[in-house]
Amino acid sequence: MSSPAMSERRLGTVGAIMVALGPLSVAIYTPALPEIVTGFGATDAAGNLTISVFYIGLALGQLLCGLLSDGLGRRNVALVFFSLYVLAAIGCFFAPSISWLIAARALQGVGASAGLVISRALVRDMFTGQASSRILNMMAIIIAAGPAMAPALGSVLLAIGGSQWIFATMIVHGLAVLLLTGLFIVETVGIDLSRLRPMAMIRSMGVLLASRSFLLPALCTAGCAGAIYGQASILPFLLISHLGITPQQFGVGMFLQSGVYMLASLWTRWLMRRFPAPQLVPWGAAIVLLGAACLVAGTLWLEPNFWTVMLPVALYAFGYAHAAPAVMTAAFAAHPDRAGAASALHGFMQIGTGFCIGLLATLFPSPVLAMGVLIPASIALGALAGLAWYRFDRP
């Protein structure tokens, strides 16, 4: 079922630009993190906090946004949250201190959360089955293209005009998303204030968490995508500060990760013309587990360098791209009457995993050890959850 105003292609394209707001706000920012820390005379921990609080805002904002969108409508809530993102990005641009920047980044994360929640809820509202998997795959391709280029773009902007140019780019992106939402997004649910009652919200979350058909695919994406989010707070210090590569070389490394994910998503799109999306999950999970093993070897057993870190990262990104369309569709399809809540909790679990990884990384004596322990553990958990879903709950 679809609206003539929102074809697969249009929803996939506009939804991807919306959902990319969160990942791009980290990917374009990370090359500037060491310079921002130095410029404000702050500690590395304070610099990490500017990413961690963004993830906190992104995670908690998704819960709020998803529940509100079930009661107040997708489009209305999206416009409010994207406006908050733009205002917070302006706050980052004019930040006079690291404390101000931390606060603005937290609000920025809340605003960006609408991109993750609303885009996926719209997919569930309007499409099901293989069509839903195709749209989510299309979103993944476009989303990957942005973060693939964003670190390189961030390093160029950093070289030309410093971190202010990076925040200016975020402002432009936020305004573009706000405009696209106003022009193209159609309302797919009616206003139902009864869904905003606290007990109704709690009940929705409880039903989802008790449902194996939601929990297993959601754990798959939480482990795999959460690791990708979490490593964003480790890699700048591992590659730039510890291994001594330049911000420009760091941008190339991030392109390797996101570029491989984009190519794998294109390959997956071709495969889905011949196979049902769930059949790709075991292959993807096997590749993810191989990537986890290679990352352990490349960081803990061998002397780490750029390639022993980034090639395993690219490998598990390649594997996850095969599994993502099917497990995301499964998580959203389990409870169609709670699409907003499902999208919110699904995203919260991903970002929450990323935040926990970033927080735990501060307890490790070196970024090498944090990368070698936390990231493989997270992606292995995700791969095993995906295999469990395929074994017990696939259509």
Sine and cosine of phi, psi and omega as CSV:
sin_phi,cos_phi,sin_psi,cos_psi,sin_omega,cos_omega
0.00,0.00,0.73,-0.69,0.01,-1.00
-0.48,-0.88,0.34,-0.94,0.10,-1.00
-1.00,-0.04,0.61,-0.79,0.02,-1.00
-0.86,0.52,-0.46,0.89,-0.03,-1.00
-0.98,0.21,-0.23,0.97,-0.06,-1.00
-0.75,-0.66,0.99,0.16,0.08,-1.00
-0.95,0.32,0.18,-0.98,0.07,-1.00
-0.80,0.60,-0.73,0.68,-0.08,-1.00
-0.92,0.40,-0.69,0.73,-0.03,-1.00
-0.91,0.40,-0.72,0.69,0.00,-1.00
-0.90,0.43,-0.63,0.78,0.02,-1.00
-0.89,0.46,-0.67,0.74,-0.04,-1.00
-0.95,0.31,-0.79,0.61,-0.02,-1.00
-0.91,0.42,-0.66,0.75,0.02,-1.00
-0.89,0.46,-0.60,0.80,0.01,-1.00
-0.92,0.40,-0.65,0.76,0.03,-1.00
-0.90,0.43,-0.59,0.81,0.06,-1.00
-0.92,0.39,-0.77,0.64,-0.10,-1.00
-0.94,0.34,-0.41,0.91,0.00,-1.00
-0.95,0.31,-0.22,0.97,-0.06,-1.00
-0.84,0.54,-0.67,0.75,0.00,-1.00
-0.93,0.36,-0.84,0.54,0.00,-1.00
-0.85,0.53,-0.64,0.77,-0.01,-1.00
-0.92,0.39,-0.53,0.85,0.00,-1.00
-0.92,0.38,-0.30,0.95,0.12,-0.99
-0.99,-0.10,-0.72,0.70,-0.12,-0.99
-0.90,0.45,-0.65,0.76,-0.03,-1.00
-0.97,0.24,-0.32,0.95,-0.11,-0.99
-1.00,-0.01,-0.55,0.83,-0.15,-0.99
-0.86,0.50,-0.59,0.81,0.03,-1.00
-0.88,0.47,-0.42,0.91,-0.04,-1.00
-1.00,0.03,-0.10,0.99,-0.14,-0.99
-0.87,0.50,-0.75,0.66,0.04,-1.00
-0.86,0.50,-0.62,0.78,0.01,-1.00
-0.93,0.37,-0.64,0.77,0.03,-1.00
-0.89,0.46,-0.67,0.74,0.04,-1.00
-0.86,0.51,-0.72,0.69,0.01,-1.00
-0.91,0.41,-0.68,0.74,-0.05,-1.00
-0.89,0.46,-0.60,0.80,0.01,-1.00
-1.00,0.01,-0.03,1.00,-0.06,-1.00
0.90,0.44,0.58,0.82,-0.07,-1.00
-0.98,-0.18,0.10,-1.00,0.05,-1.00
-1.00,0.00,0.26,-0.97,0.08,-1.00
-0.87,0.49,-0.58,0.82,0.01,-1.00
-0.89,0.45,-0.65,0.76,0.04,-1.00
-0.92,0.40,-0.60,0.80,0.06,-1.00
-0.89,0.45,-0.70,0.72,0.07,-1.00
-0.87,0.50,-0.54,0.84,-0.03,-1.00
-0.91,0.42,-0.50,0.87,0.03,-1.00
-0.91,0.41,-0.41,0.91,0.11,-0.99
-1.00,0.05,-0.66,0.75,-0.04,-1.00
-0.88,0.47,-0.69,0.72,-0.03,-1.00
-0.94,0.35,-0.49,0.87,0.10,-1.00
-0.88,0.48,-0.70,0.72,0.02,-1.00
-0.92,0.39,-0.59,0.81,0.06,-1.00
-0.88,0.48,-0.75,0.67,0.04,-1.00
-0.87,0.49,-0.65,0.76,0.00,-1.00
-0.90,0.43,-0.65,0.76,-0.03,-1.00
-0.95,0.32,-0.81,0.59,-0.03,-1.00
-0.92,0.38,-0.58,0.82,0.03,-1.00
-0.88,0.47,-0.56,0.83,0.01,-1.00
-0.91,0.42,-0.67,0.74,0.04,-1.00
-0.87,0.49,-0.72,0.69,0.00,-1.00
-0.91,0.41,-0.72,0.69,-0.05,-1.00
-0.90,0.44,-0.70,0.72,-0.03,-1.00
-0.89,0.45,-0.71,0.70,0.00,-1.00
-0.93,0.37,-0.65,0.76,0.04,-1.00
-0.90,0.43,-0.61,0.79,-0.05,-1.00
-0.94,0.34,-0.45,0.89,0.10,-1.00
-0.93,0.37,-0.50,0.87,-0.05,-1.00
-0.99,-0.16,-0.52,0.85,-0.11,-0.99
-0.93,-0.36,-0.11,0.99,0.01,-1.00
0.97,-0.24,0.58,-0.81,-0.05,-1.00
-0.90,0.43,-0.78,0.63,-0.13,-0.99
-0.91,0.42,-0.70,0.71,-0.03,-1.00
-0.86,0.51,-0.73,0.68,-0.04,-1.00
-0.92,0.39,-0.63,0.77,0.01,-1.00
-0.86,0.50,-0.69,0.73,-0.03,-1.00
-0.89,0.46,-0.63,0.77,0.01,-1.00
-0.92,0.38,-0.72,0.70,-0.06,-1.00
-0.93,0.37,-0.64,0.77,0.00,-1.00
-0.93,0.37,-0.53,0.85,0.09,-1.00
-0.91,0.43,-0.64,0.77,0.06,-1.00
-0.88,0.48,-0.65,0.76,0.02,-1.00
-0.85,0.52,-0.72,0.69,-0.03,-1.00
-0.88,0.47,-0.71,0.70,0.00,-1.00
-0.88,0.47,-0.64,0.77,0.01,-1.00
-0.93,0.37,-0.60,0.80,0.04,-1.00
-0.90,0.44,-0.61,0.79,0.09,-1.00
-0.89,0.45,-0.63,0.78,0.07,-1.00
-0.88,0.47,-0.62,0.79,0.08,-1.00
-0.89,0.45,-0.66,0.75,-0.03,-1.00
-0.87,0.49,-0.64,0.76,-0.07,-1.00
-0.99,-0.15,0.20,0.98,-0.08,-1.00
-0.85,0.52,0.84,-0.54,0.01,-1.00
-1.00,0.03,-0.17,0.98,-0.07,-1.00
-0.45,-0.89,0.24,-0.97,0.02,-1.00
-0.91,0.41,-0.54,0.84,0.03,-1.00
-0.91,0.42,-0.67,0.74,0.05,-1.00
-0.89,0.46,-0.70,0.72,-0.01,-1.00
-0.89,0.46,-0.66,0.75,0.02,-1.00
-0.87,0.50,-0.71,0.71,-0.01,-1.00
-0.90,0.43,-0.68,0.73,-0.01,-1.00
-0.91,0.41,-0.61,0.79,0.02,-1.00
-0.92,0.40,-0.57,0.82,0.05,-1.00
-0.89,0.46,-0.72,0.69,0.03,-1.00
-0.91,0.41,-0.57,0.82,0.06,-1.00
-0.87,0.49,-0.66,0.75,0.03,-1.00
-0.89,0.45,-0.65,0.76,0.04,-1.00
-0.87,0.50,-0.72,0.69,0.00,-1.00
-0.90,0.44,-0.67,0.75,-0.02,-1.00
-0.93,0.38,-0.35,0.94,-0.05,-1.00
-0.87,0.49,-0.47,0.88,-0.01,-1.00
-0.89,0.46,-0.54,0.84,0.01,-1.00
-0.88,0.48,-0.68,0.73,0.00,-1.00
-0.93,0.36,-0.69,0.73,-0.10,-0.99
-0.97,0.23,-0.79,0.61,-0.15,-0.99
-0.92,0.40,-0.66,0.75,-0.04,-1.00
-0.87,0.49,-0.70,0.71,-0.05,-1.00
-0.97,0.26,-0.56,0.83,0.07,-1.00
-0.91,0.42,-0.61,0.79,0.04,-1.00
-0.90,0.45,-0.63,0.77,0.05,-1.00
-0.86,0.50,-0.72,0.70,-0.02,-1.00
-0.93,0.37,-0.57,0.82,0.01,-1.00
-0.90,0.43,-0.53,0.84,-0.22,-0.98
-0.92,-0.40,-0.32,0.95,-0.07,-1.00
-0.63,-0.77,0.38,-0.92,0.04,-1.00
-0.66,-0.75,0.16,-0.99,0.16,-0.99
0.85,0.52,-0.67,-0.74,-0.06,-1.00
-0.89,0.46,-0.56,0.83,0.04,-1.00
-0.89,0.46,-0.67,0.74,0.05,-1.00
-0.88,0.47,-0.68,0.73,0.02,-1.00
-0.88,0.47,-0.63,0.78,0.02,-1.00
-0.90,0.44,-0.67,0.74,0.00,-1.00
-0.92,0.39,-0.70,0.71,0.02,-1.00
-0.89,0.46,-0.58,0.81,0.08,-1.00
-0.92,0.40,-0.66,0.75,0.04,-1.00
-0.88,0.47,-0.67,0.75,0.07,-1.00
-0.86,0.50,-0.68,0.74,-0.02,-1.00
-0.88,0.48,-0.63,0.78,0.00,-1.00
-0.89,0.45,-0.74,0.67,-0.04,-1.00
-0.94,0.34,-0.64,0.77,0.03,-1.00
-0.87,0.49,-0.68,0.74,-0.02,-1.00
-0.92,0.39,-0.57,0.82,0.00,-1.00
-0.89,0.46,-0.61,0.79,0.01,-1.00
-0.91,0.41,-0.86,0.51,0.04,-1.00
-0.88,0.48,-0.40,0.92,0.06,-1.00
-0.90,0.44,-0.61,0.79,-0.04,-1.00
-0.99,-0.11,-0.36,0.93,-0.13,-0.99
-0.88,0.48,-0.71,0.70,0.03,-1.00
-0.88,0.48,-0.63,0.78,0.05,-1.00
-0.90,0.44,-0.69,0.73,0.05,-1.00
-0.89,0.46,-0.68,0.74,0.02,-1.00
-0.87,0.49,-0.64,0.77,0.01,-1.00
-0.93,0.37,-0.58,0.82,0.05,-1.00
-0.93,0.37,-0.73,0.69,0.04,-1.00
-0.87,0.49,-0.61,0.79,0.03,-1.00
-0.89,0.46,-0.68,0.73,0.00,-1.00
-0.93,0.37,-0.55,0.83,-0.07,-1.00
-0.99,0.14,-0.77,0.64,-0.15,-0.99
-0.70,-0.71,0.15,0.99,0.02,-1.00
0.99,0.15,-0.11,-0.99,-0.10,-1.00
-0.91,0.40,-0.37,0.93,0.01,-1.00
-0.87,0.49,-0.59,0.81,0.01,-1.00
-0.92,0.39,-0.53,0.85,0.04,-1.00
-0.91,0.41,-0.69,0.72,0.02,-1.00
-0.93,0.37,-0.55,0.83,0.07,-1.00
-0.89,0.45,-0.62,0.79,0.05,-1.00
-0.90,0.44,-0.63,0.78,0.07,-1.00
-0.88,0.47,-0.64,0.77,0.02,-1.00
-0.88,0.48,-0.71,0.71,0.00,-1.00
-0.89,0.46,-0.69,0.73,0.02,-1.00
-0.88,0.48,-0.70,0.72,0.00,-1.00
-0.88,0.48,-0.66,0.75,0.03,-1.00
-0.91,0.42,-0.61,0.79,0.02,-1.00
-0.90,0.43,-0.68,0.74,0.02,-1.00
-0.90,0.43,-0.66,0.75,0.02,-1.00
-0.87,0.49,-0.68,0.74,0.00,-1.00
-0.92,0.40,-0.71,0.70,0.00,-1.00
-0.89,0.46,-0.62,0.78,0.03,-1.00
-0.89,0.45,-0.71,0.70,0.00,-1.00
-0.90,0.43,-0.55,0.83,-0.08,-1.00
-1.00,0.07,-0.62,0.78,-0.24,-0.97
-0.90,-0.44,-0.43,0.90,-0.09,-1.00
-0.97,0.22,0.80,-0.60,0.05,-1.00
-0.99,-0.15,0.48,-0.88,0.02,-1.00
-0.98,0.21,0.75,-0.66,-0.08,-1.00
-0.91,-0.42,-0.14,0.99,0.05,-1.00
-0.72,-0.70,0.51,-0.86,0.05,-1.00
-0.99,0.11,0.32,-0.95,0.04,-1.00
-0.95,0.32,0.79,-0.61,0.01,-1.00
-0.64,-0.77,1.00,-0.06,-0.10,-1.00
-0.92,0.39,-0.32,0.95,0.02,-1.00
-0.90,0.44,-0.42,0.91,0.00,-1.00
-0.97,0.26,-0.18,0.98,-0.02,-1.00
-1.00,-0.04,-0.02,1.00,0.06,-1.00
-0.92,0.39,0.68,-0.74,-0.07,-1.00
-0.79,0.61,-0.69,0.73,-0.04,-1.00
-0.93,0.37,-0.55,0.84,0.05,-1.00
-0.91,0.41,-0.63,0.78,0.04,-1.00
-0.91,0.42,-0.71,0.70,-0.01,-1.00
-0.90,0.44,-0.64,0.77,0.00,-1.00
-0.90,0.44,-0.65,0.76,0.02,-1.00
-0.87,0.49,-0.71,0.71,0.00,-1.00
-0.91,0.41,-0.63,0.77,0.00,-1.00
-0.90,0.44,-0.66,0.75,0.04,-1.00
-0.88,0.48,-0.67,0.74,-0.01,-1.00
-0.92,0.40,-0.71,0.71,-0.04,-1.00
-0.93,0.37,-0.41,0.91,0.02,-1.00
-1.00,0.06,-0.08,1.00,-0.07,-1.00
-0.99,-0.13,0.90,-0.43,0.03,-1.00
-0.90,0.45,-0.54,0.84,-0.01,-1.00
-0.93,0.38,-0.38,0.92,0.14,-0.99
-1.00,-0.02,-0.69,0.72,-0.21,-0.98
-0.92,0.38,-0.68,0.73,-0.06,-1.00
-0.90,0.43,-0.77,0.63,0.05,-1.00
-0.91,0.42,-0.54,0.84,0.04,-1.00
-0.92,0.40,-0.61,0.80,0.07,-1.00
-0.92,0.39,-0.54,0.84,0.05,-1.00
-0.88,0.48,-0.77,0.64,0.00,-1.00
-0.95,0.33,-0.54,0.84,0.03,-1.00
-0.89,0.45,-0.69,0.72,-0.01,-1.00
-0.94,0.35,-0.71,0.71,-0.09,-1.00
-0.98,0.19,-0.81,0.59,0.01,-1.00
-0.93,0.36,-0.57,0.82,0.04,-1.00
-0.88,0.48,-0.59,0.81,0.06,-1.00
-0.91,0.42,-0.63,0.78,0.02,-1.00
-0.90,0.43,-0.65,0.76,0.08,-1.00
-0.92,0.40,-0.70,0.71,-0.08,-1.00
-0.91,0.42,-0.58,0.81,-0.03,-1.00
-0.93,0.36,-0.24,0.97,0.03,-1.00
-0.89,0.45,-0.44,0.90,0.03,-1.00
-1.00,-0.02,-0.08,1.00,0.01,-1.00
-0.96,-0.27,-0.69,0.72,-0.14,-0.99
-0.87,0.49,-0.64,0.77,0.01,-1.00
-0.85,0.53,-0.65,0.76,-0.03,-1.00
-0.98,0.21,-0.52,0.85,0.05,-1.00
-0.94,0.34,-0.77,0.64,-0.11,-0.99
-0.99,0.13,-0.67,0.74,-0.07,-1.00
-1.00,0.08,-0.81,0.58,-0.08,-1.00
-0.97,0.23,-0.67,0.74,-0.09,-1.00
-1.00,0.08,-0.75,0.66,-0.05,-1.00
-1.00,-0.03,-0.22,0.98,0.15,-0.99
0.99,0.15,0.35,0.94,0.06,-1.00
-0.98,0.19,0.30,-0.95,-0.03,-1.00
-0.99,0.12,0.32,-0.95,0.10,-1.00
-0.84,0.54,-0.54,0.84,0.03,-1.00
-0.92,0.38,-0.67,0.74,0.07,-1.00
-0.91,0.41,-0.57,0.82,0.08,-1.00
-0.87,0.49,-0.66,0.75,0.05,-1.00
-0.86,0.51,-0.63,0.78,0.05,-1.00
-0.90,0.44,-0.65,0.76,0.01,-1.00
-0.89,0.45,-0.66,0.75,0.04,-1.00
-0.93,0.38,-0.53,0.85,0.08,-1.00
-0.91,0.42,-0.60,0.80,0.03,-1.00
-0.88,0.48,-0.71,0.71,0.00,-1.00
-0.90,0.43,-0.83,0.56,-0.09,-1.00
-0.96,0.30,-0.55,0.84,0.03,-1.00
-0.90,0.43,-0.66,0.75,0.06,-1.00
-0.90,0.43,-0.66,0.75,0.03,-1.00
-0.89,0.46,-0.64,0.77,0.02,-1.00
-0.91,0.42,-0.72,0.70,0.02,-1.00
-0.90,0.44,-0.64,0.77,0.03,-1.00
-0.91,0.41,-0.58,0.82,0.04,-1.00
-0.92,0.38,-0.61,0.79,0.08,-1.00
-0.90,0.44,-0.67,0.74,0.05,-1.00
-0.89,0.45,-0.67,0.74,0.03,-1.00
-0.89,0.45,-0.63,0.78,0.04,-1.00
-0.87,0.50,-0.65,0.76,0.04,-1.00
-0.92,0.39,-0.66,0.75,0.00,-1.00
-0.90,0.44,-0.56,0.83,-0.04,-1.00
-0.94,0.34,-0.22,0.98,0.13,-0.99
-0.96,0.28,-0.31,0.95,-0.10,-0.99
-0.90,-0.43,-0.40,0.92,-0.05,-1.00
-0.73,-0.68,0.55,-0.83,0.18,-0.98
-0.87,0.49,0.62,-0.79,-0.08,-1.00
-0.81,0.58,-0.62,0.78,-0.02,-1.00
-0.87,0.49,-0.46,0.89,-0.02,-1.00
-0.93,0.37,-0.27,0.96,0.00,-1.00
-1.00,0.10,-0.22,0.98,-0.10,-1.00
-0.90,0.44,-0.73,0.68,-0.01,-1.00
-0.87,0.49,-0.63,0.77,0.03,-1.00
-0.89,0.45,-0.72,0.70,0.02,-1.00
-0.88,0.47,-0.68,0.73,-0.01,-1.00
-0.90,0.44,-0.62,0.79,0.02,-1.00
-0.90,0.43,-0.66,0.75,0.02,-1.00
-0.92,0.39,-0.63,0.78,0.04,-1.00
-0.87,0.49,-0.70,0.71,0.00,-1.00
-0.90,0.43,-0.60,0.80,0.08,-1.00
-0.90,0.43,-0.66,0.75,0.05,-1.00
-0.88,0.47,-0.63,0.78,0.03,-1.00
-0.89,0.46,-0.69,0.72,0.01,-1.00
-0.90,0.45,-0.66,0.75,0.01,-1.00
-0.91,0.41,-0.57,0.82,0.01,-1.00
-0.93,0.36,-0.64,0.77,0.09,-1.00
-0.86,0.51,-0.72,0.69,0.00,-1.00
-0.90,0.43,-0.66,0.75,-0.09,-1.00
-0.96,0.27,-0.29,0.96,-0.01,-1.00
-0.93,-0.36,-0.61,0.80,-0.12,-0.99
-0.98,-0.21,-0.46,0.89,-0.04,-1.00
-0.98,-0.18,-0.55,0.83,0.00,-1.00
-0.96,-0.28,0.25,-0.97,0.13,-0.99
-0.95,0.32,0.90,-0.44,-0.12,-0.99
-0.92,0.38,0.62,-0.78,0.15,-0.99
-0.59,-0.81,-0.03,-1.00,-0.06,-1.00
-0.80,0.60,-0.71,0.70,-0.13,-0.99
-0.97,0.23,-0.58,0.81,0.01,-1.00
-0.94,0.34,-0.32,0.95,0.07,-1.00
-1.00,-0.02,-0.77,0.64,-0.19,-0.98
-0.99,0.16,-0.48,0.88,0.05,-1.00
-0.92,0.40,-0.70,0.72,0.12,-0.99
-0.88,0.47,-0.59,0.81,0.06,-1.00
-0.87,0.49,-0.71,0.70,0.03,-1.00
-0.90,0.44,-0.59,0.81,-0.04,-1.00
-0.91,0.41,-0.73,0.69,-0.02,-1.00
-0.97,0.26,-0.44,0.90,0.14,-0.99
-0.90,0.44,-0.63,0.77,0.05,-1.00
-0.88,0.47,-0.70,0.71,0.00,-1.00
-0.92,0.39,-0.68,0.73,-0.03,-1.00
-0.89,0.46,-0.55,0.83,0.01,-1.00
-0.86,0.50,-0.49,0.87,0.03,-1.00
-0.94,0.33,-0.61,0.80,-0.10,-0.99
-1.00,0.03,-0.46,0.89,-0.19,-0.98
-0.83,0.55,-0.75,0.66,-0.07,-1.00
-0.85,0.52,-0.68,0.74,-0.06,-1.00
-0.94,0.34,-0.71,0.71,-0.07,-1.00
-0.95,0.30,-0.55,0.84,0.06,-1.00
-0.93,0.37,-0.68,0.73,0.06,-1.00
-0.86,0.51,-0.67,0.74,-0.01,-1.00
-0.89,0.45,-0.67,0.74,-0.01,-1.00
-0.90,0.45,-0.64,0.77,-0.03,-1.00
-0.98,0.19,-0.46,0.89,-0.08,-1.00
-0.98,0.18,-0.31,0.95,-0.13,-0.99
-0.88,0.48,-0.59,0.81,-0.07,-1.00
-0.66,-0.75,0.99,0.15,-0.08,-1.00
-0.88,0.47,-0.42,0.91,0.01,-1.00
-0.98,0.20,-0.11,0.99,0.02,-1.00
-0.80,-0.60,0.68,0.73,-0.10,-1.00
-0.88,0.48,-0.67,0.75,0.01,-1.00
-0.91,0.41,-0.71,0.70,0.01,-1.00
-0.90,0.43,-0.64,0.77,0.01,-1.00
-0.90,0.43,-0.69,0.72,0.03,-1.00
-0.89,0.46,-0.65,0.76,0.00,-1.00
-0.90,0.43,-0.76,0.65,-0.04,-1.00
-0.92,0.39,-0.62,0.78,0.06,-1.00
-0.85,0.53,-0.76,0.65,0.02,-1.00
-0.93,0.37,-0.61,0.79,0.03,-1.00
-0.86,0.52,-0.65,0.76,-0.01,-1.00
-0.91,0.42,-0.61,0.79,0.04,-1.00
-0.91,0.41,-0.80,0.60,-0.06,-1.00
-0.93,0.37,-0.60,0.80,0.04,-1.00
-0.88,0.48,-0.63,0.77,0.07,-1.00
-0.89,0.45,-0.70,0.71,0.03,-1.00
-0.87,0.49,-0.66,0.75,0.02,-1.00
-0.90,0.43,-0.70,0.71,0.00,-1.00
-0.88,0.48,-0.63,0.78,0.05,-1.00
-0.88,0.47,-0.73,0.68,0.02,-1.00
-0.88,0.48,-0.62,0.78,0.01,-1.00
-0.93,0.36,-0.71,0.70,0.01,-1.00
-0.91,0.42,-0.51,0.86,-0.02,-1.00
-0.87,0.48,-0.49,0.87,0.00,-1.00
-0.94,0.35,-0.28,0.96,0.00,-1.00
-1.00,0.07,-0.21,0.98,-0.02,-1.00
-1.00,0.07,0.53,-0.85,-0.04,-1.00
-0.94,0.33,-0.34,0.94,0.00,-1.00
-0.52,-0.86,0.46,-0.89,0.04,-1.00
-0.91,0.41,-0.42,0.91,0.03,-1.00
-0.89,0.45,-0.74,0.68,-0.02,-1.00
-0.92,0.40,-0.65,0.76,0.02,-1.00
-0.88,0.47,-0.69,0.73,-0.01,-1.00
-0.91,0.41,-0.63,0.78,-0.08,-1.00
-0.97,0.24,-0.32,0.95,-0.03,-1.00
-0.96,-0.27,-0.80,0.60,-0.16,-0.99
-0.94,0.33,-0.71,0.71,-0.09,-1.00
-0.93,0.36,-0.74,0.67,0.05,-1.00
-0.87,0.50,-0.62,0.78,0.01,-1.00
-0.89,0.47,-0.67,0.74,-0.03,-1.00
-0.92,0.39,-0.73,0.68,-0.06,-1.00
-0.95,0.31,-0.49,0.87,0.08,-1.00
-0.92,0.39,-0.66,0.75,0.07,-1.00
-0.86,0.51,-0.71,0.71,0.00,-1.00
-0.88,0.47,-0.70,0.71,-0.01,-1.00
-0.89,0.45,-0.68,0.74,-0.01,-1.00
-0.92,0.40,-0.60,0.80,0.06,-1.00
-0.91,0.42,-0.62,0.78,0.05,-1.00
-0.90,0.44,-0.66,0.75,0.05,-1.00
-0.91,0.41,-0.61,0.79,0.03,-1.00
-0.91,0.42,-0.66,0.75,0.06,-1.00
-0.88,0.47,-0.69,0.72,-0.01,-1.00
-0.89,0.46,-0.60,0.80,-0.04,-1.00
-0.96,0.28,-0.63,0.78,-0.17,-0.98
-0.94,-0.35,-0.42,0.91,-0.19,-0.98
-0.74,-0.67,0.05,1.00,-0.04,-1.00
-0.91,0.41,0.45,-0.89,0.02,-1.00
-0.87,0.50,0.00,0.00,0.00,0.00
